[in-house]
Amino acid sequence: IMSETFTDAIFEIDDNGIATFTMNRPDVLNALTDGLKDDFIRMLDTVQSNDDVNVLILTGTERAFSAGGNVKGMGDPTRAQPTRARSRLMRMHEWLVRLHNLDCPVIAAVNGLAFGGGLALALQADFVLASERASFSSVFGRIGLVPDMAVFYSLPRAVGMQKAKELMYTARSMDAQEANDMGLLYGIYPADDLMPAARALAARLAQGSKEAIGMTKKIVNRSFQSDYATMAELEAD
């Protein structure tokens, strides 16, 4: 459905209401090009509040899920000005928060590198499935950057504060097994079984009430920063 309107991704919705968004710039390891960011916005415009979509799967082509920020584009002096960088990041959060709060379950099928912004995208999913050859890194520190794309928010919630700090400060990479041991993953699969596993989980989730799951997601997403009274009130609403 509508893949012709996407430049750096492939997007399709099947008959069971499972949408699949495949980042498709293998030449740059599916880095977040301007085109790919625009594709994310187009995809969210289609999926958000679309009664025909029950689950969204995010994945990437070939060797990478996503290598994160488009480092080649970062050297442009006009883009590098702090004021411009700040407004560019705030624009990115406009669509990233939509992904975070999407009214259906999101599955990340991580088939290779999930570095920097790629890690950030995986962390926005409700479930992260990884192939045996997946690897993860909060890579920002390797080029003297602080993490962005909400990694400050999502990584400590996924692995705990101490581990999150270690991964951010060292910027080291970890394989699928370590990521799984850390509690980051839903499961690890042989490369050929990754997408079938993601689709099987999606099919299971697609059987539930979309409204109930959507509301559950919105409320549980607030759990770690809300007190008991707030959560009880949201539950009652």
Secondary structure, DSSP 4 states (H G I P E B T S, - for coil): --GGG-SSEEEEE-TTSEEEEEE--GGGTT-B-HHHHHHHHHHHHHHTT-TT--EEEEEESTTEEE--B-HHHHT-HHHHSHHHHHHHHHHHHHHHHHHHT-SS-EEEEE-SEEETHHHHHHHTSSEEEEETT-EEE-GGGGGT----TTHHHHHHHHH-HHHHHHHHHH--EEEHHHHHHTT--SEEE-GGGHHHHHHHHHHHHHTS-HHHHHHHHHHHTTGGGS-HHHHHHHHH-
